Every structure is written in C-alpha cells, then in structure tokens.
C-alpha cells in the first residue's frame, strides 16, 4: 500500500476526494451498529425518494433471486438483510459522485456494474463467505478512475487515448499522465469513506492479486474481482468493443479460486446474461 507521504502528495495534486453520498453514509454507519433496527434503517432509506425507488428496482432484479415482489423499503430490509442492503444502497447512490455523465462516464459506470455483478456470481460459486462484500469491491474497484476524470477530464482523455491507441496498460498511462494510478486514488476514497481496510487493499491489488502474498482472505477476494474484471474486458463491458482474445479458461487465477476452465466458462456466460438483463436495474 501507499505510504503517508505518497497519499498526501496525491491529495494535494488531485484536490478534494468525493464524499460518500449522504444516504449511503448513514446506512453504512447504521448497518455496522448492532443496535440498529429494521424500522430505523427503513426510515433513513425513505428520506431520499429517488434512492429508495432505485433500491427497490435493484432488489427486485433477477440478480438477487427473490421469488415475489418487494414493494417497500421496509420489506427490502426484512427480506434482503442488512449486509445485502448495504451493497445495494451504495450501488443505488454511486452515480452521485460523477461530476458529469457523457460517454466516458457511461463506460466507467457500465464497467463498474459489470464487475460488481461478476464478482458476486464468482464469490457465490467459490464459496467466498461474503458475496455482498465482493459485489461492493467490484462496484468500487475503478472508483479512482471516476475521481481522476472528475478532477481533470482532459488528462483522463489522454490516458484513454494511450490505452486504446497505443495498447498501454491503464496504470502505466495514468502514471505517465497524472503521476499516480487509479488504484492508488481508489484506496484513498475507501479511506475517506471509512470503509474497511480490506476493500482498500483489494482495490489496490485487483489487477495483480498474486502481489498480495500469503494472505488467503485478501488473495481470494482480489482474485474474484480480478476474474470478474477480465470477464468484462473479454465481453467489452465498459470498453469500445469486446476483447475475444482474453483467455478466461486458461487464467492462472482459476487455481487460486479452485475453478475448472469449464466452470469458469459457465460463470462467464452467467455474468454476460445477468449484465444484459439487469444493467438497467442499476442505472435507472
């Protein structure tokens, strides 16, 4: 991870990091409080009509597999539980951190949703103990790109040009143009939002999980997000076009997750299907 000097330097150059959306902040705090009741949580959700409507749309998507119709935030709290609701609330409010919403922002959002969906699917398949945490990290893995684009869209467009026109890795292009990378900025956002250190670490290592070392917990979560990220790259989710040459079935990370190439192909198709059918639920 970054040292304090490096963190201070990035903050000084990029300016204020975005604040966590207010409803999400309150929900995060309440979910972590063992004394919070379902009624108290529901009252907070109902303070923002737009967020509440989006939560219900996500909660009723096939992605969460509830048989029936969730018709109110109080029912959503009771049916889904606090942990799942926490990730849905953040998904429902994440677009609030974008300063603008053109083509670049649309692609960033599509990719974030795709990786969050893929991460939850892979986490469930590999028996990761908290699929909702995997969903949350998948949703936030590229939040640093959003911040960099908000800060200086002209510079960020140069990064995109280098990635597409010169086939340069995003982190390499970011380092050259900005002097730091999106994963470094993303780790700072997590710290500001007072999310778990685990989330910050996985965001930092999601593009190279093996660099984590021997920590099995972090290694598995980072590998889940990495694989979902690769699946979205292959599918072209958040990119100009699909990348059929990306080898999912032969990726070394499958051994870390205990997945066969055949099972990985099935998860790839599941991610594709759920993204195509449920993306609008996350974006309305």
C-alpha atoms as an extended CHARMM CRD file, in Angstrom:
* protein
*
       284  EXT
         1         1  UNK       CA              0.0000000000        0.0000000000        0.0000000000  PROA      1               0.0000000000
         2         2  UNK       CA              0.9370000000        3.6570000000       -0.2280000000  PROA      2               0.0000000000
         3         3  UNK       CA              2.9340000000        5.4270000000        2.4250000000  PROA      3               0.0000000000
         4         4  UNK       CA              1.6230000000        8.5790000000        4.1120000000  PROA      4               0.0000000000
         5         5  UNK       CA              3.8680000000       10.9100000000        2.0730000000  PROA      5               0.0000000000
         6         6  UNK       CA              2.5990000000        9.4660000000       -1.2030000000  PROA      6               0.0000000000
         7         7  UNK       CA             -1.0160000000        9.7400000000       -0.0320000000  PROA      7               0.0000000000
         8         8  UNK       CA             -0.6040000000       13.3830000000        0.9540000000  PROA      8               0.0000000000
         9         9  UNK       CA              1.0560000000       14.1190000000       -2.3800000000  PROA      9               0.0000000000
        10        10  UNK       CA             -1.8280000000       12.6410000000       -4.3640000000  PROA      10              0.0000000000
        11        11  UNK       CA             -4.4450000000       14.5060000000       -2.3410000000  PROA      11              0.0000000000
        12        12  UNK       CA             -2.5080000000       17.7560000000       -2.8180000000  PROA      12              0.0000000000
        13        13  UNK       CA             -2.4250000000       17.2710000000       -6.6010000000  PROA      13              0.0000000000
        14        14  UNK       CA             -5.9170000000       15.9340000000       -7.1890000000  PROA      14              0.0000000000
        15        15  UNK       CA             -7.8530000000       18.1360000000       -4.7750000000  PROA      15              0.0000000000
        16        16  UNK       CA            -10.8200000000       17.0880000000       -2.6900000000  PROA      16              0.0000000000
        17        17  UNK       CA            -11.8860000000       13.4660000000       -2.9390000000  PROA      17              0.0000000000
        18        18  UNK       CA            -15.6300000000       12.9110000000       -3.3330000000  PROA      18              0.0000000000
        19        19  UNK       CA            -17.7010000000       12.4750000000       -0.2040000000  PROA      19              0.0000000000
        20        20  UNK       CA            -19.7690000000        9.3540000000        0.1850000000  PROA      20              0.0000000000
        21        21  UNK       CA            -23.4160000000       10.0730000000       -0.7630000000  PROA      21              0.0000000000
        22        22  UNK       CA            -25.3070000000       11.1120000000        2.3860000000  PROA      22              0.0000000000
        23        23  UNK       CA            -27.9040000000        8.3430000000        2.4670000000  PROA      23              0.0000000000
        24        24  UNK       CA            -25.2140000000        5.7320000000        1.8130000000  PROA      24              0.0000000000
        25        25  UNK       CA            -23.0780000000        7.1950000000        4.6020000000  PROA      25              0.0000000000
        26        26  UNK       CA            -25.9110000000        6.9560000000        7.1100000000  PROA      26              0.0000000000
        27        27  UNK       CA            -26.8270000000        3.4320000000        6.0100000000  PROA      27              0.0000000000
        28        28  UNK       CA            -23.2030000000        2.2450000000        6.2320000000  PROA      28              0.0000000000
        29        29  UNK       CA            -22.9330000000        3.5990000000        9.7580000000  PROA      29              0.0000000000
        30        30  UNK       CA            -26.2690000000        2.1170000000       10.8360000000  PROA      30              0.0000000000
        31        31  UNK       CA            -25.5980000000       -1.3240000000        9.3380000000  PROA      31              0.0000000000
        32        32  UNK       CA            -22.3750000000       -1.5280000000       11.3470000000  PROA      32              0.0000000000
        33        33  UNK       CA            -24.2220000000       -0.6330000000       14.5570000000  PROA      33              0.0000000000
        34        34  UNK       CA            -25.6210000000       -3.7730000000       16.2340000000  PROA      34              0.0000000000
        35        35  UNK       CA            -28.3650000000       -1.6870000000       17.8850000000  PROA      35              0.0000000000
        36        36  UNK       CA            -29.8970000000       -0.5090000000       14.5950000000  PROA      36              0.0000000000
        37        37  UNK       CA            -33.4150000000       -1.7710000000       13.9670000000  PROA      37              0.0000000000
        38        38  UNK       CA            -35.0000000000       -2.5600000000       10.6030000000  PROA      38              0.0000000000
        39        39  UNK       CA            -37.5260000000        0.2460000000       11.1800000000  PROA      39              0.0000000000
        40        40  UNK       CA            -34.7670000000        2.8100000000       11.8060000000  PROA      40              0.0000000000
        41        41  UNK       CA            -32.9720000000        1.7510000000        8.6150000000  PROA      41              0.0000000000
        42        42  UNK       CA            -36.1660000000        1.9120000000        6.5700000000  PROA      42              0.0000000000
        43        43  UNK       CA            -36.8580000000        5.4790000000        7.7840000000  PROA      43              0.0000000000
        44        44  UNK       CA            -33.4200000000        6.6060000000        6.5820000000  PROA      44              0.0000000000
        45        45  UNK       CA            -33.9160000000        4.9710000000        3.1730000000  PROA      45              0.0000000000
        46        46  UNK       CA            -37.2470000000        6.7380000000        2.7530000000  PROA      46              0.0000000000
        47        47  UNK       CA            -35.6490000000       10.1780000000        3.1910000000  PROA      47              0.0000000000
        48        48  UNK       CA            -34.4250000000       10.0300000000       -0.4190000000  PROA      48              0.0000000000
        49        49  UNK       CA            -37.2690000000        9.0920000000       -2.7660000000  PROA      49              0.0000000000
        50        50  UNK       CA            -35.0340000000        8.6090000000       -5.8090000000  PROA      50              0.0000000000
        51        51  UNK       CA            -32.5950000000        6.3460000000       -3.9470000000  PROA      51              0.0000000000
        52        52  UNK       CA            -35.4620000000        4.3770000000       -2.3990000000  PROA      52              0.0000000000
        53        53  UNK       CA            -37.0030000000        3.7670000000       -5.8410000000  PROA      53              0.0000000000
        54        54  UNK       CA            -33.6560000000        2.6160000000       -7.2180000000  PROA      54              0.0000000000
        55        55  UNK       CA            -33.1280000000        0.2810000000       -4.2690000000  PROA      55              0.0000000000
        56        56  UNK       CA            -36.4820000000       -1.3810000000       -4.9380000000  PROA      56              0.0000000000
        57        57  UNK       CA            -35.6650000000       -1.7750000000       -8.6260000000  PROA      57              0.0000000000
        58        58  UNK       CA            -32.3230000000       -3.4460000000       -7.8300000000  PROA      58              0.0000000000
        59        59  UNK       CA            -33.8320000000       -5.5760000000       -5.0660000000  PROA      59              0.0000000000
        60        60  UNK       CA            -36.4850000000       -6.8660000000       -7.4960000000  PROA      60              0.0000000000
        61        61  UNK       CA            -33.9880000000       -7.7510000000      -10.2160000000  PROA      61              0.0000000000
        62        62  UNK       CA            -33.4560000000      -11.4070000000      -11.1030000000  PROA      62              0.0000000000
        63        63  UNK       CA            -29.8680000000      -10.9580000000       -9.9140000000  PROA      63              0.0000000000
        64        64  UNK       CA            -30.9910000000      -11.2380000000       -6.2780000000  PROA      64              0.0000000000
        65        65  UNK       CA            -33.3680000000      -14.0980000000       -6.9930000000  PROA      65              0.0000000000
        66        66  UNK       CA            -36.2030000000      -13.1780000000       -4.6220000000  PROA      66              0.0000000000
        67        67  UNK       CA            -39.3710000000      -15.0400000000       -5.5380000000  PROA      67              0.0000000000
        68        68  UNK       CA            -42.0940000000      -12.4690000000       -5.2700000000  PROA      68              0.0000000000
        69        69  UNK       CA            -42.2950000000       -8.7170000000       -5.3580000000  PROA      69              0.0000000000
        70        70  UNK       CA            -40.5490000000       -6.4390000000       -2.8730000000  PROA      70              0.0000000000
        71        71  UNK       CA            -42.9050000000       -3.4740000000       -2.6350000000  PROA      71              0.0000000000
        72        72  UNK       CA            -41.4270000000       -1.2670000000        0.0810000000  PROA      72              0.0000000000
        73        73  UNK       CA            -38.1080000000       -0.3580000000        1.6720000000  PROA      73              0.0000000000
        74        74  UNK       CA            -39.2580000000       -1.9740000000        4.9260000000  PROA      74              0.0000000000
        75        75  UNK       CA            -39.8530000000       -5.2380000000        3.0660000000  PROA      75              0.0000000000
        76        76  UNK       CA            -36.4610000000       -4.8780000000        1.3510000000  PROA      76              0.0000000000
        77        77  UNK       CA            -34.7570000000       -4.5550000000        4.7340000000  PROA      77              0.0000000000
        78        78  UNK       CA            -36.5290000000       -7.6360000000        6.1030000000  PROA      78              0.0000000000
        79        79  UNK       CA            -36.1220000000       -9.8380000000        3.0200000000  PROA      79              0.0000000000
        80        80  UNK       CA            -32.5820000000       -8.9570000000        1.9370000000  PROA      80              0.0000000000
        81        81  UNK       CA            -30.9070000000       -8.3230000000        5.2860000000  PROA      81              0.0000000000
        82        82  UNK       CA            -28.5710000000       -5.5540000000        6.3530000000  PROA      82              0.0000000000
        83        83  UNK       CA            -25.4260000000       -6.7240000000        4.5250000000  PROA      83              0.0000000000
        84        84  UNK       CA            -27.0450000000       -7.1020000000        1.1350000000  PROA      84              0.0000000000
        85        85  UNK       CA            -28.9090000000       -3.8430000000        1.5750000000  PROA      85              0.0000000000
        86        86  UNK       CA            -25.6230000000       -2.0670000000        2.3210000000  PROA      86              0.0000000000
        87        87  UNK       CA            -24.1910000000       -3.0360000000       -1.0780000000  PROA      87              0.0000000000
        88        88  UNK       CA            -27.4540000000       -2.1980000000       -2.8840000000  PROA      88              0.0000000000
        89        89  UNK       CA            -27.6270000000        1.2580000000       -1.2830000000  PROA      89              0.0000000000
        90        90  UNK       CA            -24.0990000000        2.0490000000       -2.4190000000  PROA      90              0.0000000000
        91        91  UNK       CA            -24.9150000000        0.7860000000       -5.9260000000  PROA      91              0.0000000000
        92        92  UNK       CA            -28.0400000000        2.9370000000       -5.9680000000  PROA      92              0.0000000000
        93        93  UNK       CA            -26.1460000000        6.0780000000       -4.9570000000  PROA      93              0.0000000000
        94        94  UNK       CA            -22.7160000000        5.6810000000       -6.6130000000  PROA      94              0.0000000000
        95        95  UNK       CA            -23.6170000000        7.7010000000       -9.7110000000  PROA      95              0.0000000000
        96        96  UNK       CA            -23.9130000000       10.7430000000       -7.4570000000  PROA      96              0.0000000000
        97        97  UNK       CA            -20.1090000000       11.0430000000       -7.3260000000  PROA      97              0.0000000000
        98        98  UNK       CA            -19.8460000000       11.7130000000      -11.0840000000  PROA      98              0.0000000000
        99        99  UNK       CA            -19.4680000000       15.4190000000      -11.8740000000  PROA      99              0.0000000000
       100       100  UNK       CA            -20.6810000000       14.8720000000      -15.4480000000  PROA      100             0.0000000000
       101       101  UNK       CA            -22.1140000000       11.9790000000      -17.3930000000  PROA      101             0.0000000000
       102       102  UNK       CA            -21.0370000000       11.6790000000      -21.0120000000  PROA      102             0.0000000000
       103       103  UNK       CA            -19.6680000000        8.7310000000      -22.9750000000  PROA      103             0.0000000000
       104       104  UNK       CA            -16.5560000000        8.2950000000      -20.7970000000  PROA      104             0.0000000000
       105       105  UNK       CA            -18.6040000000        8.2960000000      -17.6230000000  PROA      105             0.0000000000
       106       106  UNK       CA            -21.1490000000        5.9060000000      -19.1330000000  PROA      106             0.0000000000
       107       107  UNK       CA            -18.4030000000        3.4100000000      -19.9700000000  PROA      107             0.0000000000
       108       108  UNK       CA            -16.9320000000        3.6880000000      -16.4670000000  PROA      108             0.0000000000
       109       109  UNK       CA            -20.3660000000        3.0470000000      -14.9730000000  PROA      109             0.0000000000
       110       110  UNK       CA            -21.0890000000        0.0870000000      -17.2560000000  PROA      110             0.0000000000
       111       111  UNK       CA            -17.7740000000       -1.4920000000      -16.3080000000  PROA      111             0.0000000000
       112       112  UNK       CA            -18.3190000000       -0.9400000000      -12.5740000000  PROA      112             0.0000000000
       113       113  UNK       CA            -21.7550000000       -2.5620000000      -12.7000000000  PROA      113             0.0000000000
       114       114  UNK       CA            -20.4600000000       -5.4460000000      -14.8350000000  PROA      114             0.0000000000
       115       115  UNK       CA            -17.5770000000       -6.2160000000      -12.4730000000  PROA      115             0.0000000000
       116       116  UNK       CA            -19.8260000000       -5.9720000000       -9.4170000000  PROA      116             0.0000000000
       117       117  UNK       CA            -22.2700000000       -8.4610000000      -10.9460000000  PROA      117             0.0000000000
       118       118  UNK       CA            -19.4610000000      -10.8040000000      -11.9980000000  PROA      118             0.0000000000
       119       119  UNK       CA            -17.7720000000      -10.5540000000       -8.5970000000  PROA      119             0.0000000000
       120       120  UNK       CA            -20.9130000000      -11.5900000000       -6.7300000000  PROA      120             0.0000000000
       121       121  UNK       CA            -21.5250000000      -14.5040000000       -9.1060000000  PROA      121             0.0000000000
       122       122  UNK       CA            -17.9210000000      -15.7590000000       -8.7760000000  PROA      122             0.0000000000
       123       123  UNK       CA            -17.9290000000      -15.2610000000       -4.9930000000  PROA      123             0.0000000000
       124       124  UNK       CA            -21.0730000000      -17.3530000000       -4.6260000000  PROA      124             0.0000000000
       125       125  UNK       CA            -19.6450000000      -20.0980000000       -6.8390000000  PROA      125             0.0000000000
       126       126  UNK       CA            -16.3300000000      -20.2480000000       -4.9720000000  PROA      126             0.0000000000
       127       127  UNK       CA            -17.9970000000      -20.1610000000       -1.5230000000  PROA      127             0.0000000000
       128       128  UNK       CA            -16.4360000000      -16.8340000000       -0.5830000000  PROA      128             0.0000000000
       129       129  UNK       CA            -18.0290000000      -16.0840000000        2.7760000000  PROA      129             0.0000000000
       130       130  UNK       CA            -19.4080000000      -12.6430000000        1.8500000000  PROA      130             0.0000000000
       131       131  UNK       CA            -20.6670000000      -12.2770000000       -1.7670000000  PROA      131             0.0000000000
       132       132  UNK       CA            -22.0430000000       -8.8260000000       -0.9140000000  PROA      132             0.0000000000
       133       133  UNK       CA            -18.5570000000       -7.6380000000        0.0150000000  PROA      133             0.0000000000
       134       134  UNK       CA            -17.3320000000       -8.9640000000       -3.3370000000  PROA      134             0.0000000000
       135       135  UNK       CA            -20.1430000000       -7.0660000000       -5.0540000000  PROA      135             0.0000000000
       136       136  UNK       CA            -19.1730000000       -3.8770000000       -3.2180000000  PROA      136             0.0000000000
       137       137  UNK       CA            -15.4800000000       -4.1590000000       -4.1030000000  PROA      137             0.0000000000
       138       138  UNK       CA            -16.3750000000       -4.9360000000       -7.7190000000  PROA      138             0.0000000000
       139       139  UNK       CA            -18.5370000000       -1.8290000000       -7.8220000000  PROA      139             0.0000000000
       140       140  UNK       CA            -15.7500000000        0.3500000000       -6.4120000000  PROA      140             0.0000000000
       141       141  UNK       CA            -12.6560000000       -1.2230000000       -7.9880000000  PROA      141             0.0000000000
       142       142  UNK       CA            -12.3130000000        1.6030000000      -10.5380000000  PROA      142             0.0000000000
       143       143  UNK       CA            -13.6630000000        4.4660000000       -8.4260000000  PROA      143             0.0000000000
       144       144  UNK       CA            -10.2150000000        6.0660000000       -8.7290000000  PROA      144             0.0000000000
       145       145  UNK       CA            -10.7900000000        6.4820000000      -12.4790000000  PROA      145             0.0000000000
       146       146  UNK       CA            -14.0130000000        8.3550000000      -11.7640000000  PROA      146             0.0000000000
       147       147  UNK       CA            -12.1760000000       10.7170000000       -9.4100000000  PROA      147             0.0000000000
       148       148  UNK       CA             -9.3390000000       11.2950000000      -11.8890000000  PROA      148             0.0000000000
       149       149  UNK       CA            -11.8220000000       12.0080000000      -14.6660000000  PROA      149             0.0000000000
       150       150  UNK       CA            -13.7510000000       14.3920000000      -12.4000000000  PROA      150             0.0000000000
       151       151  UNK       CA            -10.5210000000       16.1430000000      -11.4610000000  PROA      151             0.0000000000
       152       152  UNK       CA             -9.0990000000       16.6100000000      -14.9620000000  PROA      152             0.0000000000
       153       153  UNK       CA            -11.1400000000       15.1740000000      -17.8500000000  PROA      153             0.0000000000
       154       154  UNK       CA             -8.6290000000       16.4060000000      -20.4250000000  PROA      154             0.0000000000
       155       155  UNK       CA             -5.7950000000       14.4810000000      -18.8030000000  PROA      155             0.0000000000
       156       156  UNK       CA             -8.0060000000       11.4490000000      -18.3660000000  PROA      156             0.0000000000
       157       157  UNK       CA             -8.8840000000       11.5320000000      -22.0610000000  PROA      157             0.0000000000
       158       158  UNK       CA             -5.1540000000       11.3300000000      -22.7990000000  PROA      158             0.0000000000
       159       159  UNK       CA             -4.9920000000        8.2200000000      -20.6290000000  PROA      159             0.0000000000
       160       160  UNK       CA             -7.8370000000        6.6670000000      -22.6170000000  PROA      160             0.0000000000
       161       161  UNK       CA             -6.1040000000        7.5220000000      -25.8910000000  PROA      161             0.0000000000
       162       162  UNK       CA             -2.8990000000        5.8360000000      -24.7410000000  PROA      162             0.0000000000
       163       163  UNK       CA             -4.8290000000        2.7370000000      -23.6520000000  PROA      163             0.0000000000
       164       164  UNK       CA             -6.7420000000        2.3880000000      -26.9210000000  PROA      164             0.0000000000
       165       165  UNK       CA             -4.3320000000        3.7860000000      -29.4910000000  PROA      165             0.0000000000
       166       166  UNK       CA             -1.0170000000        2.5570000000      -28.1010000000  PROA      166             0.0000000000
       167       167  UNK       CA             -2.2340000000       -0.5270000000      -26.2220000000  PROA      167             0.0000000000
       168       168  UNK       CA             -0.6700000000        0.7670000000      -22.9870000000  PROA      168             0.0000000000
       169       169  UNK       CA             -1.8940000000       -0.6040000000      -19.6480000000  PROA      169             0.0000000000
       170       170  UNK       CA             -4.1830000000        1.8540000000      -17.8540000000  PROA      170             0.0000000000
       171       171  UNK       CA             -1.9610000000        2.1080000000      -14.7620000000  PROA      171             0.0000000000
       172       172  UNK       CA              1.1100000000        2.8120000000      -16.9000000000  PROA      172             0.0000000000
       173       173  UNK       CA             -0.7090000000        5.5520000000      -18.8240000000  PROA      173             0.0000000000
       174       174  UNK       CA             -2.0840000000        7.0500000000      -15.5990000000  PROA      174             0.0000000000
       175       175  UNK       CA              1.3500000000        7.1220000000      -14.0220000000  PROA      175             0.0000000000
       176       176  UNK       CA              2.7490000000        8.9350000000      -17.0420000000  PROA      176             0.0000000000
       177       177  UNK       CA             -0.0740000000       11.4940000000      -17.3350000000  PROA      177             0.0000000000
       178       178  UNK       CA             -1.1090000000       12.0120000000      -13.6890000000  PROA      178             0.0000000000
       179       179  UNK       CA              1.8760000000       10.7410000000      -11.7270000000  PROA      179             0.0000000000
       180       180  UNK       CA             -0.2590000000        8.2010000000       -9.8550000000  PROA      180             0.0000000000
       181       181  UNK       CA             -2.7570000000        5.4480000000      -10.6520000000  PROA      181             0.0000000000
       182       182  UNK       CA             -6.4880000000        4.8920000000      -10.2300000000  PROA      182             0.0000000000
       183       183  UNK       CA             -5.9150000000        2.0950000000       -7.7380000000  PROA      183             0.0000000000
       184       184  UNK       CA             -3.9640000000        4.4840000000       -5.5050000000  PROA      184             0.0000000000
       185       185  UNK       CA             -6.7390000000        7.0700000000       -5.7000000000  PROA      185             0.0000000000
       186       186  UNK       CA             -9.3680000000        4.3830000000       -5.1340000000  PROA      186             0.0000000000
       187       187  UNK       CA             -7.6420000000        3.3070000000       -1.9380000000  PROA      187             0.0000000000
       188       188  UNK       CA             -7.8120000000        6.9160000000       -0.7350000000  PROA      188             0.0000000000
       189       189  UNK       CA            -11.5400000000        7.1220000000       -1.4740000000  PROA      189             0.0000000000
       190       190  UNK       CA            -12.1300000000        3.9880000000        0.5950000000  PROA      190             0.0000000000
       191       191  UNK       CA            -10.1830000000        5.5400000000        3.4590000000  PROA      191             0.0000000000
       192       192  UNK       CA            -12.1690000000        8.7900000000        3.2660000000  PROA      192             0.0000000000
       193       193  UNK       CA            -15.4500000000        6.8920000000        3.1750000000  PROA      193             0.0000000000
       194       194  UNK       CA            -14.3370000000        4.8730000000        6.2280000000  PROA      194             0.0000000000
       195       195  UNK       CA            -14.9050000000        1.5520000000        4.5200000000  PROA      195             0.0000000000
       196       196  UNK       CA            -12.9150000000       -1.4900000000        5.5810000000  PROA      196             0.0000000000
       197       197  UNK       CA             -9.1760000000       -1.6960000000        5.0070000000  PROA      197             0.0000000000
       198       198  UNK       CA             -9.8740000000       -4.9660000000        3.1960000000  PROA      198             0.0000000000
       199       199  UNK       CA            -11.7850000000       -3.1190000000        0.4770000000  PROA      199             0.0000000000
       200       200  UNK       CA             -8.9540000000       -0.6110000000        0.0790000000  PROA      200             0.0000000000
       201       201  UNK       CA             -6.3490000000       -3.3620000000       -0.1960000000  PROA      201             0.0000000000
       202       202  UNK       CA             -8.3320000000       -5.3060000000       -2.7810000000  PROA      202             0.0000000000
       203       203  UNK       CA             -8.8860000000       -2.1750000000       -4.8720000000  PROA      203             0.0000000000
       204       204  UNK       CA             -5.1350000000       -1.6030000000       -4.7690000000  PROA      204             0.0000000000
       205       205  UNK       CA             -4.2910000000       -5.1540000000       -5.8550000000  PROA      205             0.0000000000
       206       206  UNK       CA             -7.2870000000       -6.0950000000       -8.0080000000  PROA      206             0.0000000000
       207       207  UNK       CA             -5.2360000000       -6.0270000000      -11.2210000000  PROA      207             0.0000000000
       208       208  UNK       CA             -2.4900000000       -8.2500000000       -9.7410000000  PROA      208             0.0000000000
       209       209  UNK       CA             -3.8330000000      -10.3970000000       -6.8790000000  PROA      209             0.0000000000
       210       210  UNK       CA             -0.6910000000      -12.5190000000       -6.6460000000  PROA      210             0.0000000000
       211       211  UNK       CA              1.1840000000       -9.4450000000       -5.3870000000  PROA      211             0.0000000000
       212       212  UNK       CA             -0.8170000000       -9.6850000000       -2.1500000000  PROA      212             0.0000000000
       213       213  UNK       CA              1.3210000000      -12.5480000000       -0.9310000000  PROA      213             0.0000000000
       214       214  UNK       CA              0.1940000000      -15.1920000000        1.5340000000  PROA      214             0.0000000000
       215       215  UNK       CA             -2.9560000000      -13.5970000000        2.9910000000  PROA      215             0.0000000000
       216       216  UNK       CA             -5.5850000000      -16.1430000000        1.8390000000  PROA      216             0.0000000000
       217       217  UNK       CA             -8.5700000000      -13.8990000000        2.6230000000  PROA      217             0.0000000000
       218       218  UNK       CA             -7.3360000000      -10.9330000000        0.5760000000  PROA      218             0.0000000000
       219       219  UNK       CA             -5.9410000000      -13.1800000000       -2.1300000000  PROA      219             0.0000000000
       220       220  UNK       CA             -9.2780000000      -14.8530000000       -2.7470000000  PROA      220             0.0000000000
       221       221  UNK       CA            -11.2950000000      -11.6190000000       -2.7610000000  PROA      221             0.0000000000
       222       222  UNK       CA             -8.8080000000       -9.8550000000       -5.0560000000  PROA      222             0.0000000000
       223       223  UNK       CA             -8.8210000000      -12.9030000000       -7.3510000000  PROA      223             0.0000000000
       224       224  UNK       CA            -12.6230000000      -12.8210000000       -7.5040000000  PROA      224             0.0000000000
       225       225  UNK       CA            -12.6150000000       -9.1650000000       -8.5760000000  PROA      225             0.0000000000
       226       226  UNK       CA             -9.6970000000       -9.7130000000      -10.9700000000  PROA      226             0.0000000000
       227       227  UNK       CA            -11.5250000000      -12.5400000000      -12.7300000000  PROA      227             0.0000000000
       228       228  UNK       CA            -14.7490000000      -10.5200000000      -12.9910000000  PROA      228             0.0000000000
       229       229  UNK       CA            -12.7060000000       -7.6410000000      -14.4030000000  PROA      229             0.0000000000
       230       230  UNK       CA            -11.1670000000       -9.9380000000      -17.0340000000  PROA      230             0.0000000000
       231       231  UNK       CA            -14.5810000000      -11.3010000000      -17.9470000000  PROA      231             0.0000000000
       232       232  UNK       CA            -15.8920000000       -7.7820000000      -18.5230000000  PROA      232             0.0000000000
       233       233  UNK       CA            -12.8360000000       -6.9770000000      -20.6420000000  PROA      233             0.0000000000
       234       234  UNK       CA            -13.4980000000      -10.0360000000      -22.7950000000  PROA      234             0.0000000000
       235       235  UNK       CA            -17.1780000000       -9.0760000000      -23.0880000000  PROA      235             0.0000000000
       236       236  UNK       CA            -16.3520000000       -5.4390000000      -23.8310000000  PROA      236             0.0000000000
       237       237  UNK       CA            -18.3780000000       -4.1730000000      -20.8570000000  PROA      237             0.0000000000
       238       238  UNK       CA            -17.1830000000       -0.6120000000      -20.3570000000  PROA      238             0.0000000000
       239       239  UNK       CA            -14.9320000000       -0.7720000000      -23.4300000000  PROA      239             0.0000000000
       240       240  UNK       CA            -15.3200000000        0.2030000000      -27.0790000000  PROA      240             0.0000000000
       241       241  UNK       CA            -15.5130000000       -3.4150000000      -28.1790000000  PROA      241             0.0000000000
       242       242  UNK       CA            -15.1930000000       -6.9620000000      -26.8120000000  PROA      242             0.0000000000
       243       243  UNK       CA            -11.7300000000       -8.4800000000      -26.4690000000  PROA      243             0.0000000000
       244       244  UNK       CA            -12.2400000000      -12.1030000000      -27.5730000000  PROA      244             0.0000000000
       245       245  UNK       CA             -8.5220000000      -12.8250000000      -27.2120000000  PROA      245             0.0000000000
       246       246  UNK       CA             -8.7170000000      -12.5460000000      -23.3910000000  PROA      246             0.0000000000
       247       247  UNK       CA             -8.1930000000      -16.0840000000      -22.0670000000  PROA      247             0.0000000000
       248       248  UNK       CA            -10.5230000000      -16.7240000000      -19.1290000000  PROA      248             0.0000000000
       249       249  UNK       CA            -10.3880000000      -20.5220000000      -19.1530000000  PROA      249             0.0000000000
       250       250  UNK       CA             -6.5850000000      -20.5610000000      -19.0580000000  PROA      250             0.0000000000
       251       251  UNK       CA             -6.0110000000      -17.8110000000      -16.4990000000  PROA      251             0.0000000000
       252       252  UNK       CA             -3.7220000000      -18.7530000000      -13.5900000000  PROA      252             0.0000000000
       253       253  UNK       CA             -6.1670000000      -17.1900000000      -11.1190000000  PROA      253             0.0000000000
       254       254  UNK       CA             -8.5570000000      -20.1210000000      -11.5940000000  PROA      254             0.0000000000
       255       255  UNK       CA             -6.2960000000      -22.3270000000       -9.4730000000  PROA      255             0.0000000000
       256       256  UNK       CA             -6.4430000000      -19.7830000000       -6.6340000000  PROA      256             0.0000000000
       257       257  UNK       CA            -10.2370000000      -19.8620000000       -6.7610000000  PROA      257             0.0000000000
       258       258  UNK       CA            -10.4860000000      -23.6130000000       -7.2410000000  PROA      258             0.0000000000
       259       259  UNK       CA            -12.3210000000      -23.2660000000      -10.5470000000  PROA      259             0.0000000000
       260       260  UNK       CA            -12.0610000000      -25.5210000000      -13.5680000000  PROA      260             0.0000000000
       261       261  UNK       CA            -11.8720000000      -23.9350000000      -17.0030000000  PROA      261             0.0000000000
       262       262  UNK       CA            -15.2870000000      -25.4280000000      -17.7970000000  PROA      262             0.0000000000
       263       263  UNK       CA            -16.8400000000      -23.8670000000      -14.7050000000  PROA      263             0.0000000000
       264       264  UNK       CA            -15.1670000000      -20.5380000000      -15.4650000000  PROA      264             0.0000000000
       265       265  UNK       CA            -16.8000000000      -20.5700000000      -18.9030000000  PROA      265             0.0000000000
       266       266  UNK       CA            -20.1960000000      -21.1060000000      -17.2720000000  PROA      266             0.0000000000
       267       267  UNK       CA            -19.6180000000      -18.1920000000      -14.8700000000  PROA      267             0.0000000000
       268       268  UNK       CA            -18.5660000000      -16.0730000000      -17.8300000000  PROA      268             0.0000000000
       269       269  UNK       CA            -21.8910000000      -16.7840000000      -19.5590000000  PROA      269             0.0000000000
       270       270  UNK       CA            -23.8070000000      -16.1260000000      -16.3270000000  PROA      270             0.0000000000
       271       271  UNK       CA            -22.1050000000      -12.7490000000      -15.9350000000  PROA      271             0.0000000000
       272       272  UNK       CA            -22.9320000000      -11.8930000000      -19.5550000000  PROA      272             0.0000000000
       273       273  UNK       CA            -26.5900000000      -12.8740000000      -19.1360000000  PROA      273             0.0000000000
       274       274  UNK       CA            -27.1620000000      -11.1030000000      -15.8310000000  PROA      274             0.0000000000
       275       275  UNK       CA            -25.4360000000       -7.9590000000      -17.0670000000  PROA      275             0.0000000000
       276       276  UNK       CA            -27.5320000000       -7.8460000000      -20.2440000000  PROA      276             0.0000000000
       277       277  UNK       CA            -30.8050000000       -8.4080000000      -18.4060000000  PROA      277             0.0000000000
       278       278  UNK       CA            -30.2140000000       -6.4420000000      -15.2030000000  PROA      278             0.0000000000
       279       279  UNK       CA            -27.9830000000       -3.4760000000      -16.0940000000  PROA      279             0.0000000000
       280       280  UNK       CA            -30.9530000000       -1.0960000000      -16.3090000000  PROA      280             0.0000000000
       281       281  UNK       CA            -31.9710000000       -2.0270000000      -12.7860000000  PROA      281             0.0000000000
       282       282  UNK       CA            -28.7220000000       -0.4670000000      -11.5600000000  PROA      282             0.0000000000
       283       283  UNK       CA            -28.8660000000        2.5530000000      -13.8440000000  PROA      283             0.0000000000
       284       284  UNK       CA            -32.4230000000        3.8830000000      -13.7540000000  PROA      284             0.0000000000
